Amino acid sequence: MRTNRWLRMAALALPPVLAAFYIGGATIDWVPTLWHPGMIDLAVYTRTGQNVLAGHDIFDAQGQLPWIYPGFAALLTVPFAWLPFDLAAALWLLLCVAALAAVLHRLGLAGWRLSALLTAVILLVQPVRDTLWFGQLGIFLVAAAVLDSMPGPRVFRRRLLPEGWLVGVVTAIKLTPAVVAAQNFFAGRRKAGLIAFASFVAATGLGFALLPRDSLTYWAKLATGDSGMNSGIVYATNQSVLGMWTRLAGHSSGGGLVLAGLVLVLGLVAGVRMQRAGQAGVALCLAGLTSLLASPISWSHHYVWLVPLAIVLWQHRELPGWFRWTGLAYSLWGMVAPFMWLRRGDDVEFGYQPWEQIVDNIGIVVGVILLVMAIFVARTGNQGELRQTPEALSSPAE
């Protein structure tokens, strides 16, 4: 019986794993050849791990793509630096598939349905596909937040560590998950928010302890507004409100930062109210969406959050149709990403025609509108007119 169970699990895991290996090893023209992954971001991570081991400056790009994360994140790249690149790429893809499977399992999927949907997501959803192709870490950021705070089925009956610690750790890698911690705190779940803050401080402190010079360099640059990728803000695939502002205005300005700040506040209000209305899953997805819209740079492949958002909206049919279908249409737009077909690069975005501006920026506008709509939906829920499912009411700490 146990052998049959393992064989069944292997059979279910095989399609998404093969799909991920196909995407990760695809060439520029998407013609499959002998497996040879490019995964340019993973190459940055492995180079950074090698610099850590050698005691070199982690920000020394050696004429290649730069490292743009703090010292703590650099420590996590060391295991991959020990491996041949193809082996590191294979391990990375397996971990990504496992993380995506964990997200779908938390959302209630299992068996062949989980396998089939996971395979489809890997092959068809542009943010996921490109994340795998680049060897990017976005899937792990989403998985950490979902496994930490999303209600739903669990592998273990009890938590191994308290809620908030995963969000705090990934915030020490990249700041955007801090929106999840802030939302939890302001929604009255202060323990989870404080634990996230504590684990962020501990992880960042570890980075300072082991890589003091590099950690100081990163945080000093960030304090002056240098993210390491500022020159790319106008780029078409930057799907943030600051990117939209820059493309429309024709230049970078403080107005875009003000708008991003307002969207951050708007998203937190929407998420907090939705959380208090008993829609914890929707609230968490709104926090993820807010973190992307308000961040200075959110490349299209960062929008892995669209996968749990679409599933949650599809499942929660007690939500008003006008909200659900707007959110599902928005998710589909981001999954297809038509703006990827626009001309881009070398600042051609400053010369976009009106129709090009619409195609490039409409998703950002609808994303903000969805946050506004969520506030009205939450008001309905607080008045007792929004039916709450058992899943929505269950505590993620259970």
C-alpha positions in Angstrom: 0.0 0.0 0.0 2.8 2.4 0.9 4.6 1.6 -2.4 1.4 2.3 -4.3 1.0 5.6 -2.5 4.5 6.7 -3.4 4.0 5.6 -7.0 0.8 7.6 -7.2 2.5 10.7 -5.7 5.4 10.4 -8.2 3.0 10.1 -11.1 1.1 13.2 -10.0 4.4 15.1 -9.5 5.8 14.2 -12.9 3.8 16.4 -15.2 4.5 19.7 -13.3 8.1 18.8 -12.8 8.6 18.1 -16.5 6.8 21.3 -17.4 9.1 23.3 -15.1 12.2 21.6 -16.6 10.9 22.4 -20.0 10.3 26.1 -19.1 13.6 26.4 -17.2 15.6 24.9 -20.0 13.9 26.7 -22.9 16.1 28.7 -25.2 15.5 32.3 -26.2 13.4 31.2 -29.2 11.6 28.6 -27.1 12.9 25.7 -29.3 13.6 22.8 -27.0 17.2 21.4 -27.4 19.4 19.5 -25.0 18.5 20.7 -21.5 20.6 23.8 -20.9 19.0 26.3 -18.5 19.8 30.0 -19.0 18.2 31.2 -15.7 20.1 34.5 -15.6 18.9 35.5 -12.2 19.9 32.2 -10.7 23.4 32.8 -12.3 23.5 36.0 -10.2 22.6 34.1 -7.1 25.3 31.5 -7.6 27.9 34.2 -8.4 26.9 36.0 -5.2 27.3 32.8 -3.2 30.8 32.3 -4.7 31.6 35.9 -3.7 30.4 35.2 -0.1 32.6 32.1 0.1 35.6 34.0 -1.3 35.1 37.1 0.9 34.6 39.3 -2.1 32.1 42.2 -2.5 28.7 40.7 -3.2 27.8 43.8 -5.3 30.7 43.3 -7.7 28.7 42.4 -10.8 31.7 41.5 -12.9 30.1 43.1 -15.9 26.9 41.1 -15.5 23.5 41.6 -13.9 23.9 43.2 -10.4 23.0 41.7 -7.0 20.3 43.9 -5.5 19.4 42.2 -2.2 20.7 42.6 1.3 23.5 40.6 3.1 21.1 38.1 4.7 19.8 37.1 1.3 23.4 36.6 0.0 23.9 34.1 2.8 21.1 31.9 1.4 22.8 31.7 -2.0 25.8 29.9 -0.6 24.4 26.3 -1.0 23.9 26.9 -4.7 27.4 28.1 -5.2 28.8 24.7 -4.2 26.9 23.0 -7.1 27.5 22.8 -10.8 25.1 25.3 -12.4 22.9 22.8 -14.2 22.5 20.9 -10.9 21.7 24.1 -9.1 19.1 24.9 -11.7 17.5 21.5 -11.4 17.3 21.8 -7.6 15.9 25.4 -7.9 13.2 24.2 -10.3 12.2 21.3 -8.0 12.0 23.7 -5.1 9.8 26.1 -7.1 7.5 23.4 -8.1 7.2 22.2 -4.5 6.5 25.8 -3.3 3.8 26.2 -5.9 2.3 22.9 -5.0 2.2 23.9 -1.4 0.4 27.1 -2.3 -2.3 25.2 -4.3 -2.6 22.6 -1.5 -3.2 25.4 1.0 -6.0 26.7 -1.3 -7.7 23.3 -1.0 -6.5 21.5 -4.1 -5.2 17.9 -4.0 -4.6 14.8 -6.1 -5.0 15.0 -9.9 -6.6 18.4 -9.7 -3.6 19.9 -8.0 -1.3 18.2 -10.5 -3.3 19.4 -13.5 -3.7 22.9 -12.4 -0.1 23.2 -11.3 1.1 22.0 -14.7 -1.2 24.5 -16.4 0.0 27.3 -14.2 3.7 26.5 -15.0 3.1 26.3 -18.8 0.5 29.1 -19.3 0.8 31.8 -16.6 3.3 34.4 -17.7 4.6 35.5 -14.3 5.2 31.9 -13.2 6.7 30.9 -16.5 9.1 33.8 -16.6 10.0 33.4 -12.9 11.1 29.8 -13.7 12.8 30.8 -16.8 14.8 33.6 -15.1 15.5 31.5 -12.0 13.8 34.2 -9.9 12.8 34.0 -6.3 9.2 35.4 -6.5 7.5 32.0 -6.1 9.2 31.6 -2.7 8.1 35.0 -1.5 4.4 34.2 -2.3 4.6 30.7 -0.9 6.1 32.0 2.4 3.2 34.4 2.9 0.6 31.9 1.9 1.9 29.1 4.1 2.4 31.6 7.0 -1.0 33.3 6.9 -3.5 31.7 4.5 -6.3 29.6 6.0 -6.6 26.2 4.6 -5.4 22.6 4.7 -2.1 21.9 6.4 0.4 19.1 6.1 1.1 19.1 9.8 -1.6 19.3 12.5 0.3 22.0 14.4 2.5 24.8 13.5 6.2 24.1 13.7 6.9 27.9 14.3 4.5 30.7 15.1 2.7 32.7 12.4 4.7 35.6 11.2 8.2 34.2 11.2 8.2 33.2 7.5 6.9 36.6 6.4 9.6 38.2 8.5 12.4 36.1 7.1 11.4 36.7 3.5 11.0 40.4 4.2 14.7 40.4 5.2 15.3 39.1 1.6 13.0 41.5 -0.1 11.0 44.2 1.6 7.7 43.8 -0.2 6.3 41.0 2.0 6.3 43.6 4.9 2.9 44.7 3.6 1.5 41.3 4.8 3.0 41.8 8.3 1.6 45.4 8.4 -1.8 44.2 7.3 -1.9 41.5 10.0 -0.9 44.0 12.7 -3.4 46.7 11.8 -6.2 44.1 11.4 -5.8 43.2 15.0 -3.6 40.2 14.6 -0.8 41.9 16.4 1.1 38.8 17.5 1.7 37.7 13.9 2.8 41.2 12.9 5.2 41.5 15.8 6.7 38.1 15.2 7.2 39.0 11.6 9.0 42.2 12.7 11.1 40.2 15.2 12.2 37.6 12.7 13.0 40.3 10.1 15.2 42.0 12.7 16.9 38.7 13.6 17.5 37.7 10.0 18.8 41.2 9.1 21.0 41.1 12.2 22.5 37.8 11.0 23.3 39.4 7.7 25.1 42.3 9.5 26.9 39.8 11.8 28.3 37.7 9.0 28.5 40.3 6.1 28.7 43.6 7.9 30.3 45.6 5.0 27.9 44.3 2.4 24.8 44.7 4.6 25.8 48.3 5.5 26.3 49.1 1.8 22.9 47.8 0.9 20.9 49.6 3.6 22.8 52.8 3.1 22.1 52.8 -0.6 18.4 51.9 0.0 18.1 54.8 2.5 19.1 57.2 -0.3 16.5 55.8 -2.7 18.9 53.6 -4.7 17.3 50.2 -5.3 20.0 49.1 -7.7 17.5 49.1 -10.6 16.3 52.7 -10.6 17.2 53.1 -14.3 14.6 50.5 -15.2 11.6 52.2 -13.7 10.2 53.3 -17.0 10.6 49.9 -18.6 7.3 48.5 -20.0 7.2 45.4 -17.8 7.5 47.4 -14.6 3.9 47.1 -13.6 3.9 49.4 -10.6 2.1 52.7 -10.2 5.5 54.5 -10.2 6.4 52.8 -13.5 3.0 54.0 -14.9 3.5 57.5 -13.6 7.0 57.7 -15.1 5.8 56.5 -18.5 2.9 58.9 -18.6 4.8 61.9 -17.2 7.8 61.3 -19.5 10.2 61.5 -16.5 10.7 60.4 -13.0 9.3 62.7 -10.2 8.3 62.8 -6.6 4.6 62.7 -7.7 5.0 59.0 -8.6 6.3 58.2 -5.1 3.4 60.1 -3.5 1.0 58.1 -5.7 2.7 54.8 -4.7 2.4 55.8 -1.0 -1.3 56.5 -1.4 -1.8 53.1 -3.1 0.0 51.5 -0.2 -2.4 53.1 2.3 -5.4 52.2 0.1 -4.3 48.6 -0.1 -3.7 48.3 3.6 -7.2 49.8 4.3 -8.8 47.4 1.9 -6.9 44.4 3.3 -7.6 45.2 6.9 -11.3 45.7 6.3 -11.5 42.5 4.3 -9.7 40.7 7.1 -12.1 42.0 9.7 -15.0 41.0 7.4 -13.9 37.4 7.7 -12.3 37.1 4.3 -8.8 36.2 5.4 -7.7 34.6 2.1 -8.9 37.5 0.0 -7.2 40.0 2.4 -3.9 38.2 2.1 -4.0 38.3 -1.7 -4.8 42.0 -1.6 -1.7 42.5 0.6 0.4 40.8 -2.0 -1.2 42.8 -4.8 -0.6 46.0 -2.8 3.0 45.2 -2.3 3.5 44.9 -6.0 1.5 48.0 -7.1 3.2 50.2 -4.5 6.8 48.9 -5.0 9.0 51.2 -7.2 9.7 48.3 -9.5 7.5 45.3 -9.9 8.4 43.3 -13.0 5.6 41.4 -14.7 7.1 38.1 -13.4 6.7 39.3 -9.8 2.9 39.0 -10.2 2.9 35.3 -9.1 0.3 36.6 -6.6 -2.3 36.5 -9.4 -2.4 32.7 -9.0 -3.7 32.6 -5.4 -5.8 35.7 -6.1 -7.6 34.1 -9.0 -8.2 30.8 -7.1 -9.5 32.5 -4.0 -11.9 34.7 -6.0 -13.1 31.7 -7.9 -13.8 29.7 -4.7 -15.5 32.5 -2.7 -18.8 32.7 -4.5 -20.3 34.5 -1.5 -18.5 37.6 -2.7 -20.4 40.1 -4.9 -20.2 39.1 -8.6 -19.0 42.6 -9.7 -16.0 42.3 -7.4 -15.2 38.6 -8.2 -15.4 39.0 -12.0 -13.4 42.2 -12.0 -10.7 40.5 -10.0 -10.7 37.4 -12.2 -10.5 39.5 -15.4 -7.6 41.4 -13.9 -5.9 38.2 -12.9 -6.3 36.8 -16.4 -4.9 40.0 -18.0 -1.8 39.7 -15.8 -1.4 36.0 -16.5 -1.5 36.6 -20.2 0.4 39.9 -20.0 -0.4 41.4 -23.4 2.0 44.4 -22.6 4.9 41.9 -23.1 4.3 42.3 -26.9 4.9 46.0 -26.9 8.2 47.5 -28.0 10.4 48.2 -25.0 13.9 49.1 -23.9 16.2 52.0 -24.5 13.5 54.4 -23.1 11.2 53.9 -26.1 8.4 53.8 -23.5 8.7 57.6 -23.2 7.5 57.8 -26.9 4.6 55.4 -26.5 1.4 56.1 -28.5 -1.8 56.4 -26.5 -2.9 52.9 -27.4 0.5 51.6 -26.2 0.1 53.5 -22.9 -3.3 51.9 -22.4 -2.1 48.4 -23.0 0.9 48.9 -20.8 -0.9 50.6 -17.9 -4.5 49.3 -17.9 -3.7 46.4 -15.6 -2.2 48.8 -13.0 -5.2 51.0 -13.1 -7.6 48.0 -12.7 -5.5 46.7 -9.8 -5.9 49.9 -7.9 -9.7 49.9 -8.8 -9.9 46.4 -7.3 -8.5 47.7 -4.0 -11.1 50.4 -3.9 -13.8 47.9 -4.7 -12.6 45.6 -1.9 -13.3 48.4 0.6 -16.9 48.5 -0.4 -17.2 44.7 -0.3 -15.7 44.7 3.2 -18.3 47.3 4.3 -21.0 44.9 3.2 -19.4 42.1 5.0 -19.1 44.1 8.2 -22.8 44.7 8.0 -23.5 41.0 8.0 -24.7 40.7 4.4 -21.6 38.9 3.2 -21.8 35.1 3.8 -18.7 33.8 5.5 -17.5 30.3 4.7 -15.9 28.0 7.2 -12.6 28.4 5.3 -12.8 32.1 5.6 -13.4 31.9 9.3 -10.7 29.4 10.2 -7.6 30.7 11.8 -4.3 30.3 9.9 -2.7 29.4 13.3 -4.8 26.3 13.6 
